[in-house]
Amino acid sequence: MVKRISTITQLEHEIIDLRARLEEAEQILHAIHNGEIDALVISTEHGKRVFTLESAEQPFRLLVENMSEGALTMTRESTILYANQRFAQMLKKPLEKLIGFVLLDLIRPADREKLQTLLDKDCNHRRLTSLDLIDANGGWVPVQLSLINLQLDNVPGNICAVVTDLTEQKQHEKALQESEARYRSLVENANEAIVVIKDNVIIFTNPMAEQMLSCSAKKMTSLPFNEFVHPEDRHLIAKRTKKRLSGDRPVNPFNYRLMDYEGNIKHIQENSVKIEWEGSSAVLALLTDVTEFKKMEDEMFKKDKLDAIGILAGGIAHDFNNYLATLQANISLAKLYKGDKVKIGEKLANMEKATQRAGELSNQLFTFAQGGAPLREKISIGKLITNDIKFALSGSPIYPNITMDADLYMVDADAGQLSQVFNNIAINAVQAMPEGGTLEVRAKNVDLAAETGNFTIPLPKGPYVKVTVRDTGTGIPQKHLRKIFDPFFTTKDKGRGLGLATSYSIIKKHGGHIDVESELGKGTSFTVLLPAVEGADGLQPAGKDALPGEGKILLMDDEKDLLGVMGDSLSILGYDVALSRDGRQALELYTRAREQNQPFDLVILDLTIPGGMGGKQTIKELLKIDPEVKAIVISGYSHDPVMSRYSDFGFKGMLAKPFTIEELSKVINEVIK
């Protein structure tokens, strides 16, 4: 009886269990019907198998089937249970042939242990690895595998994998590495120094920079860049940096001087650009050492001047000998006219004229050799042009036809440098007209204003002096006109191409403009524009008579004969004169006169005293003794800065040798009054 009751109880339990399973089955069928289940996992004697439900078109399935990465599910033994089309494409195999295939057999042998290690890990975290698959052609496909354990109905054991094709990435990485290698090779073997500067500190440098600056990269990158810049050029770098920071683009190339770690000066040409370096702004600079080129340029510049002087030498010797012959002839005739004061006076006047012309010739030689920054003064441009053109053409078969406005403006300029400009232009004309001809020179006043339409001339509006020099020579080909002012450009066998380049630089420094027009077989025309200043040329000509005066003058000059004749001249004019051969003697005489309460009213000092104290040092000492001292400087070096800016050095006037007694008396009269 007991046994029967036990059997009934067991049967009831089985019925209850069967009902529960039927209820669960009904729920699963309901879920399948509603599309809530994608696949079933069934355990068999051969292991678990996954059966997908083709009717379950869930959004997740669509996502997997259309994703750009490969996707698959597999057992822990790497048997593929499911794969999407993208994974099949990676391996160049039909999708149906991949199901049931062992993934380990599709991996490059060297990477199989790597995958097996991840498969053996019993964890639910995502695992990543990179390896190579083997495609149907035997090629390798670099991929990244992302693995995670898969659970269906809370039954663990399978693995889901997402496969990312790294082929393009690897190709890009390889191309980038090759590109970096090429650029690294270029940078390391470049003939230019390459540096990156951030906040005035060098943060990158190449081997050429180490060589240029005689400093290791390690040491260099710990120093401010300014320490390598020549002290006199640091303001240029500061100005350039300020301009770059304000948003402007500095002009390239840029020339300045560096000093290497050993103190040697290097002339540098820089090309630079603003870049981004590690998240902030920096400057990439390419530095070219042009030191040797600069030396060569200087030598060629000297050679060019010598060549030009050679062209002029014949004419100079010719004219100077004529002046000497005139002097000699008049001296000889004056001796013969012993008692005829009128005749003697005529001969003396002729000698004076010849001497003046010889002095003008001497000054031309000084101005030809001068260069550098303009030493400006208000000058008569008309007289300068006339003298320079005639000087340059002397001894040549070319006739100068010079015309200019009667009221030609004056200009604020360096007479010596302008002389060099017109000498260079005239010399070009001589070379262009070997058979001779006429050189037309026209100087006139012009007014450049906005309303006149002079927009092609890069000058501000205002009054200018326009000088046009036109020859009738061979002309210049059009293809060469744009290069005519470039340094070292020349079409002449013996030329160095510096004359016109120098002329261009001089006119630009004076705030003017120079241009050229030419036609083959018809000649060339140069046009020079210079800013004018108030006052017309020659409106108030100086008087010809010597001006008498009175007062006490101290005269200093090292040339004994000149000192004597100047002393006599001043005495004849009415002055009480004391003579000195150098600065120290002049200081003694000046001090003694003040102590005796008989001070000098004026001091005339020669600028250069060989072996002694010259005028520049003497005036410094005189100003210490007497801050009110009145002094005039005289010199045969008319282009010394002291002569053009005499007031900056304490002088009240200046006079260039040679000069006449009339010119001397005029300057004394202006200063002593």
C-alpha positions in Angstrom: 0.0 0.0 0.0 2.8 2.3 0.9 4.5 1.5 -2.3 1.5 2.4 -4.4 1.1 5.8 -2.7 4.8 6.5 -3.3 4.4 5.7 -7.0 1.4 8.0 -7.3 3.3 10.9 -5.6 6.2 10.4 -8.1 3.9 10.4 -11.0 2.3 13.6 -9.8 5.7 15.3 -9.6 6.5 14.1 -13.1 3.2 15.5 -14.4 3.9 18.8 -12.7 7.4 18.9 -14.2 6.0 18.0 -17.6 3.5 20.7 -17.4 6.3 23.2 -16.4 8.4 22.1 -19.4 5.4 22.3 -21.7 4.7 25.8 -20.4 8.4 26.7 -21.0 8.2 25.2 -24.5 5.1 27.2 -25.2 6.9 30.4 -24.0 9.9 29.6 -26.3 7.6 28.9 -29.2 5.8 32.2 -28.5 9.1 34.0 -28.4 10.2 32.4 -31.7 6.9 33.3 -33.2 7.3 36.9 -32.1 10.9 37.0 -33.3 12.4 37.4 -29.9 15.0 34.5 -30.3 17.7 34.4 -33.0 19.2 31.0 -32.4 18.9 27.7 -30.4 21.7 25.9 -28.7 21.1 22.1 -28.6 23.4 19.6 -26.8 24.1 16.4 -28.7 26.4 13.5 -28.3 28.8 15.4 -30.5 28.7 18.6 -28.4 26.6 21.7 -28.5 25.3 23.0 -31.8 23.9 26.4 -32.7 20.8 26.6 -35.0 19.9 30.0 -36.3 16.3 30.9 -37.0 16.2 32.4 -40.5 12.7 33.8 -39.9 14.0 36.1 -37.0 14.9 39.2 -38.9 15.9 41.2 -35.9 17.7 44.6 -36.1 20.7 43.1 -34.4 21.0 40.5 -37.1 20.8 43.1 -39.8 23.5 45.1 -38.0 25.9 42.1 -37.8 25.3 41.1 -41.4 26.0 44.6 -42.7 28.8 45.8 -40.4 32.2 46.7 -41.9 34.0 44.3 -39.5 34.0 40.6 -39.7 31.9 38.8 -37.0 31.7 35.2 -36.0 30.8 32.8 -33.2 32.9 29.8 -32.3 33.4 27.1 -29.7 36.3 27.2 -27.3 38.1 24.8 -29.7 37.7 27.7 -32.3 35.2 25.8 -34.5 33.3 28.4 -36.4 29.5 28.2 -35.7 28.6 31.5 -37.5 30.3 34.1 -39.7 29.1 37.1 -41.5 29.8 37.9 -45.2 32.5 40.5 -44.3 34.6 37.8 -42.6 34.3 35.6 -45.7 35.4 38.5 -47.9 38.6 39.0 -45.8 39.6 35.4 -46.4 38.4 35.4 -50.0 36.3 32.2 -49.3 32.6 31.3 -49.7 30.7 31.8 -46.5 29.2 28.3 -46.5 32.7 26.8 -46.4 33.7 28.6 -43.3 30.9 27.2 -41.0 32.4 24.3 -39.1 36.0 25.3 -40.0 38.5 25.6 -37.2 39.7 29.3 -36.9 43.1 28.2 -35.6 43.8 26.6 -39.0 43.1 29.9 -40.7 45.8 31.8 -38.8 49.4 32.2 -39.5 51.3 29.5 -37.6 53.4 32.0 -35.7 50.2 33.6 -34.3 48.3 30.4 -33.3 49.7 30.2 -29.8 48.7 33.8 -29.2 45.0 33.1 -30.1 45.0 29.8 -28.2 46.1 31.6 -25.0 43.1 34.0 -25.3 40.7 31.1 -26.0 41.9 29.3 -22.8 41.3 32.3 -20.6 38.1 31.7 -18.5 36.9 35.2 -18.1 34.0 37.4 -19.3 36.1 40.4 -20.2 36.8 41.5 -23.7 40.2 40.3 -25.0 42.1 41.9 -27.8 44.9 40.7 -30.0 46.5 41.4 -33.4 47.5 38.6 -35.8 47.5 37.5 -39.4 44.9 35.4 -41.1 45.6 33.2 -44.2 43.4 34.0 -47.1 42.4 31.6 -49.9 45.5 32.6 -52.0 47.9 32.0 -49.2 48.4 35.7 -48.5 48.4 37.2 -45.0 45.6 39.5 -43.8 46.6 41.6 -40.7 43.6 41.8 -38.4 42.6 42.7 -34.8 40.5 40.2 -32.9 38.1 41.2 -30.2 36.9 38.2 -28.2 34.2 37.9 -25.6 32.4 34.9 -24.0 28.9 34.2 -25.4 26.0 32.9 -23.3 22.7 31.6 -24.6 20.0 30.7 -22.1 22.6 31.2 -19.4 24.7 28.4 -20.8 28.4 29.5 -21.2 30.9 27.9 -23.5 31.0 29.7 -26.9 32.9 32.8 -27.9 31.9 35.8 -30.1 34.6 37.5 -32.1 34.7 40.8 -34.0 37.5 40.9 -36.7 38.8 44.3 -37.9 40.8 44.3 -41.2 44.1 46.2 -40.5 45.4 46.0 -44.1 44.8 49.7 -45.0 46.1 50.8 -41.6 49.2 48.8 -42.0 49.7 50.2 -45.5 49.3 53.7 -44.2 51.7 53.0 -41.3 54.2 51.6 -43.8 53.8 54.6 -46.1 54.1 56.9 -43.1 57.3 55.2 -41.9 58.8 55.3 -45.4 57.8 59.0 -45.7 59.3 59.7 -42.2 62.4 57.9 -43.2 62.7 59.9 -46.4 62.2 63.2 -44.6 64.5 62.2 -41.8 67.2 61.4 -44.4 66.6 64.8 -46.1 66.8 66.7 -42.8 69.8 64.8 -41.6 71.7 65.2 -44.9 70.5 68.7 -45.8 73.1 71.3 -46.8 71.1 73.9 -44.8 70.9 74.1 -41.0 67.3 73.3 -39.9 66.1 74.4 -36.5 62.8 74.6 -34.7 62.5 77.5 -32.3 59.8 77.8 -29.7 59.7 80.7 -27.2 63.2 81.7 -28.3 64.5 78.2 -27.4 65.9 75.8 -29.9 63.9 72.5 -29.6 65.1 70.7 -32.7 68.2 70.8 -34.8 69.8 68.8 -37.6 73.5 67.8 -38.0 74.2 70.8 -40.3 73.0 73.2 -37.6 75.5 71.5 -35.2 78.3 72.0 -37.7 77.2 75.6 -38.5 77.1 76.7 -34.9 80.0 74.5 -33.7 77.7 73.1 -31.0 76.2 69.7 -30.1 72.4 69.3 -30.5 72.2 68.4 -26.8 73.9 71.6 -25.7 72.2 73.7 -28.4 68.7 72.7 -27.4 69.3 74.0 -23.9 70.2 77.6 -25.0 68.2 80.6 -26.2 68.4 81.1 -29.9 69.3 84.8 -29.3 72.6 83.7 -27.8 73.7 82.6 -31.3 72.6 85.9 -32.9 75.2 88.6 -33.4 74.6 91.3 -30.7 74.2 94.0 -33.4 71.5 92.0 -35.2 69.4 90.9 -32.2 67.1 93.9 -32.7 66.4 92.6 -36.2 65.4 89.2 -34.9 63.2 90.8 -32.2 61.5 93.0 -34.8 60.9 89.9 -37.1 59.5 87.9 -34.2 57.1 90.7 -33.1 55.9 91.0 -36.7 55.2 87.2 -36.9 53.3 87.2 -33.6 51.2 90.1 -34.7 49.9 87.9 -37.6 52.1 89.3 -40.4 54.2 87.0 -42.5 57.9 88.1 -42.4 59.6 88.5 -45.7 61.9 85.6 -46.8 64.8 85.3 -47.3 66.2 87.3 -44.4 69.9 88.0 -43.9 71.7 88.6 -40.6 74.7 87.3 -38.6 75.1 84.5 -36.2 78.0 83.7 -33.9 78.9 80.1 -33.4 79.7 78.5 -30.0 83.4 79.4 -30.6 82.7 83.0 -31.3 83.1 82.9 -35.1 80.8 85.2 -37.1 78.6 83.6 -39.8 76.6 85.5 -42.4 73.2 83.7 -42.6 70.3 83.7 -45.0 67.1 82.5 -43.3 63.9 81.2 -44.7 61.3 80.6 -42.0 57.7 79.6 -41.5 55.3 79.4 -38.5 54.4 75.8 -37.6 52.5 73.8 -34.9 54.9 71.8 -32.7 53.5 69.6 -29.9 50.3 71.6 -29.6 51.7 75.1 -29.7 53.2 77.6 -32.2 56.9 77.4 -33.2 59.2 78.6 -36.0 60.8 76.3 -38.5 63.9 78.0 -39.9 66.2 77.0 -42.7 69.6 78.6 -42.3 72.1 78.9 -45.2 75.7 79.9 -44.5 76.5 82.6 -47.0 79.8 83.7 -45.4 82.0 82.6 -48.3 79.5 84.1 -50.8 79.5 87.4 -48.8 83.3 87.4 -49.0 83.2 86.7 -52.7 80.5 89.4 -53.2 82.7 91.9 -51.4 85.7 91.0 -53.5 83.7 91.2 -56.7 82.3 94.5 -55.6 85.9 95.8 -55.2 86.8 94.4 -58.5 83.8 96.0 -60.1 84.9 99.4 -58.8 88.4 98.8 -60.0 87.1 97.9 -63.5 85.0 101.1 -63.5 88.0 103.2 -62.4 89.9 101.6 -65.2 87.3 102.8 -67.7 87.6 106.3 -66.3 91.4 106.3 -65.8 92.2 107.5 -69.4 89.7 110.4 -69.2 90.9 111.4 -65.7 94.6 111.4 -66.7 93.7 113.3 -69.8 91.8 116.1 -67.9 94.2 116.3 -65.0 97.1 116.7 -67.3 95.2 119.4 -69.1 94.7 121.3 -65.8 98.4 120.9 -64.8 99.4 122.1 -68.3 97.1 125.1 -67.9 98.6 125.9 -64.5 102.2 125.5 -65.7 101.6 127.7 -68.8 100.0 130.5 -66.8 102.7 130.4 -64.1 105.3 130.7 -66.9 103.5 133.6 -68.5 103.0 135.4 -65.2 106.8 135.3 -64.7 107.2 137.0 -68.1 104.7 139.7 -67.3 106.7 141.0 -64.4 105.5 144.6 -64.5 102.1 144.1 -66.1 99.7 143.7 -63.2 96.7 143.3 -65.6 98.3 140.5 -67.4 99.5 138.9 -64.2 95.9 139.1 -62.8 94.5 137.4 -65.9 97.0 134.5 -65.5 96.3 134.2 -61.8 92.6 134.0 -62.6 93.3 131.3 -65.1 95.3 129.3 -62.6 92.6 129.6 -60.0 90.0 128.3 -62.5 92.3 125.3 -63.4 92.9 124.6 -59.7 89.1 124.6 -59.0 88.5 122.2 -61.8 91.3 119.9 -60.5 89.6 120.0 -57.1 86.3 119.0 -58.6 88.0 116.1 -60.3 89.6 115.0 -57.0 86.2 115.2 -55.3 84.7 113.0 -58.0 87.3 110.3 -57.2 86.3 110.5 -53.5 82.6 110.2 -54.2 83.1 107.3 -56.6 84.7 105.2 -53.9 82.1 106.0 -51.2 79.4 103.6 -50.0 77.3 102.7 -47.0 74.4 104.6 -45.4 73.7 108.0 -47.0 75.3 111.0 -45.3 72.7 113.6 -46.3 72.8 117.3 -46.8 70.8 119.8 -48.9 72.6 119.7 -52.3 72.3 121.2 -55.8 71.3 118.2 -57.8 71.7 120.1 -61.1 75.3 121.0 -60.5 76.0 117.4 -59.3 74.5 115.8 -62.4 76.4 118.1 -64.8 79.7 117.5 -63.1 79.3 113.7 -62.8 78.0 113.1 -66.4 80.8 115.2 -67.9 83.3 113.5 -65.6 82.2 110.0 -66.6 82.2 110.8 -70.3 85.6 112.5 -70.3 88.0 110.9 -72.8 85.1 109.1 -74.5 83.7 109.8 -78.0 80.3 110.6 -76.4 78.8 114.2 -76.2 76.6 115.0 -73.3 73.5 117.1 -74.1 72.3 118.3 -70.6 69.1 120.3 -70.1 67.3 121.1 -66.8 64.7 123.4 -65.3 66.0 126.8 -64.3 64.4 126.5 -60.9 65.3 122.8 -60.3 64.5 121.7 -56.8 67.2 120.8 -54.3 67.4 117.3 -52.7 68.4 116.1 -49.3 71.0 113.5 -50.3 74.5 112.0 -50.0 76.3 113.7 -52.9 78.9 111.0 -53.1 76.5 108.2 -53.4 74.4 110.1 -56.0 77.6 110.7 -57.9 78.2 107.0 -58.0 74.7 106.4 -59.4 75.1 108.8 -62.3 78.7 107.6 -62.9 77.4 104.1 -63.2 74.6 105.1 -65.6 77.0 107.1 -67.7 79.6 104.3 -67.8 76.9 101.9 -69.1 76.2 104.4 -71.8 79.9 104.5 -72.8 79.9 100.7 -73.0 76.7 100.7 -75.1 78.1 103.3 -77.6 81.7 102.3 -78.4 81.5 104.2 -81.7 80.4 107.4 -79.9 77.1 109.4 -80.0 75.0 111.7 -77.8 73.9 111.1 -74.3 70.7 113.1 -73.6 70.3 114.2 -69.9 67.0 115.9 -68.8 66.3 117.0 -65.2 63.0 118.6 -64.3 60.6 119.2 -61.4 57.6 116.9 -61.1 54.8 116.5 -58.6 53.5 112.9 -57.9 49.9 113.2 -56.6 47.2 110.6 -56.4 45.0 112.5 -58.9 47.7 112.4 -61.6 47.4 108.6 -62.0 51.0 107.8 -61.2 50.0 104.5 -59.6 52.8 102.5 -61.3 55.4 104.4 -59.3 55.8 103.1 -55.8 56.4 106.5 -54.2 54.3 108.7 -51.9 52.8 111.9 -53.5 54.8 115.1 -53.3 57.5 117.1 -55.2 60.4 115.2 -56.9 63.3 115.8 -59.2 63.1 113.6 -62.2 66.3 112.8 -64.1 66.2 111.0 -67.4 69.4 109.7 -69.1 68.9 108.4 -72.6 71.6 106.9 -74.8 71.5 105.8 -78.5 73.4 102.6 -78.0 72.8 98.9 -78.7 69.9 98.6 -76.2 69.0 95.8 -73.8 66.9 92.7 -74.7 63.5 92.6 -73.1 64.2 89.3 -71.3 67.1 91.0 -69.4 65.3 94.2 -68.4 63.7 92.6 -65.3 67.2 91.4 -64.1 69.1 94.6 -64.9 69.2 95.7 -61.2 70.0 92.2 -59.8 73.4 91.8 -58.2 75.9 90.0 -60.4 73.7 90.0 -63.5 75.6 91.3 -66.5 75.7 90.7 -70.2 79.2 92.1 -70.5 82.3 89.9 -70.7 84.3 92.0 -68.2 81.4 93.2 -66.1 80.6 92.0 -62.6 76.9 93.2 -62.5 77.3 95.3 -59.4 77.1 98.9 -60.8 73.4 99.1 -61.4 72.5 96.9 -58.4 74.4 99.4 -56.3 72.7 102.3 -58.0 69.3 100.7 -57.3 70.2 100.3 -53.6 71.4 103.9 -53.2 68.2 105.4 -54.8 66.0 103.2 -52.6 67.9 104.4 -49.5 67.2 108.0 -50.5 63.4 107.3 -50.7 63.5 107.5 -54.5 62.9 105.2 -57.5 65.0 104.1 -60.5 63.6 102.5 -63.7 64.9 101.5 -67.1 63.4 101.2 -70.6 65.2 99.9 -73.6 64.8 98.8 -77.3 67.3 96.8 -79.2 69.2 98.9 -81.7 67.6 102.2 -80.5 69.1 102.7 -77.0 68.3 102.7 -73.3 66.7 105.2 -71.0 67.2 105.4 -67.2 64.8 107.4 -65.1 65.6 108.5 -61.5 63.1 110.1 -59.1 64.4 111.8 -55.9 62.3 113.5 -53.2 62.7 117.3 -53.4 63.2 119.7 -50.5 62.1 123.3 -50.3 64.2 125.9 -52.1 65.3 126.1 -55.8 68.7 125.2 -57.0 70.9 128.3 -57.3 68.3 130.9 -56.3 70.7 132.6 -54.0 74.2 132.3 -55.5 77.1 133.0 -53.3 78.9 136.3 -53.7 82.3 136.2 -55.6 84.1 138.7 -53.5 86.0 137.9 -50.3 84.3 139.2 -47.1 86.6 141.1 -44.7 86.2 140.8 -41.0 87.9 141.2 -37.6 88.6 139.0 -34.6 91.0 136.5 -33.3 91.3 133.2 -35.1 93.3 130.0 -34.1 94.2 128.0 -37.3 95.3 124.4 -37.1 96.7 122.3 -40.1 99.6 119.9 -40.4 100.5 121.0 -43.9 103.1 123.8 -43.4 102.7 125.5 -46.8 98.9 125.5 -46.6 99.0 126.7 -43.0 101.2 129.6 -44.0 99.1 130.7 -47.0 95.8 130.3 -45.1 97.3 132.5 -42.3 98.3 135.1 -44.8 94.8 135.0 -46.4 93.1 135.5 -43.0 95.5 138.3 -42.1 94.7 140.1 -45.4 91.0 139.8 -44.6 91.6 141.6 -41.3 91.8 138.8 -38.7 94.4 138.3 -36.0 95.7 134.8 -36.6 97.6 132.2 -34.5 98.9 129.1 -36.2 99.1 125.5 -34.8 100.4 122.2 -36.4 98.4 119.8 -34.3 95.6 119.5 -31.7 97.8 119.5 -28.6 99.4 122.8 -29.6 96.0 124.2 -30.4 94.7 123.3 -26.9 97.7 125.0 -25.3 97.3 128.2 -27.3 93.5 128.3 -26.7 93.9 127.7 -22.9 96.7 130.3 -22.6 94.6 132.9 -24.5 91.7 132.4 -22.1 93.9 132.7 -19.1 95.3 136.0 -20.4 91.7 137.2 -21.0 92.4 137.4 -24.8 90.3 134.5 -26.0 89.9 133.4 -29.6 86.7 134.3 -31.5 87.0 131.3 -33.8 89.0 128.1 -34.2 89.6 126.4 -37.6 90.6 122.8 -37.3 91.9 120.3 -39.9 90.1 117.0 -39.5 93.1 114.7 -40.1 96.5 115.2 -38.6 98.8 112.2 -39.4 100.5 111.1 -36.2 98.8 113.8 -34.1 95.5 114.9 -32.6 93.1 115.8 -35.3 90.1 118.0 -35.4 87.5 115.5 -34.1 89.4 114.8 -30.9 90.5 118.5 -30.5 87.0 119.8 -30.6 86.0 117.4 -27.8 88.8 118.8 -25.6 88.0 122.4 -26.5 84.3 121.9 -25.5 85.5 120.8 -22.1 87.5 124.0 -21.8 84.9 126.3 -23.3 81.4 124.9 -24.1 80.7 128.1 -26.2 83.7 127.6 -28.5 83.0 128.4 -32.2 84.9 126.1 -34.5 85.0 125.3 -38.3 86.2 121.9 -39.5 88.2 121.6 -42.8 89.3 118.5 -44.6 90.3 117.0 -47.9 88.2 113.9 -47.0 84.9 115.6 -47.8 82.9 112.4 -47.3 83.9 111.8 -43.7 80.8 111.7 -41.4 82.2 114.6 -39.5 82.0 116.7 -42.6 78.3 115.9 -43.4 77.1 116.0 -39.8 79.6 118.5 -38.4 77.1 120.0 -35.9 76.7 116.6 -34.2 80.4 116.8 -33.3 80.4 120.3 -31.9 81.4 122.3 -35.0 79.5 125.4 -36.3 80.6 125.1 -39.9 82.7 123.1 -42.4 84.7 123.6 -45.5 86.0 121.0 -47.9 89.5 121.3 -49.4 90.4 122.8 -51.8 88.5 126.1 -51.3 88.9 129.7 -52.3 89.6 132.7 -50.0 86.0 133.8 -50.9 84.5 130.5 -49.7 86.6 130.6 -46.5 85.6 134.2 -45.8 81.9 133.4 -46.3 81.9 130.5 -43.8 83.9 132.5 -41.2 81.5 135.4 -41.6 78.5 133.1 -41.0 80.0 131.5 -37.9 81.8 134.3 -36.1 79.0 136.9 -36.2 
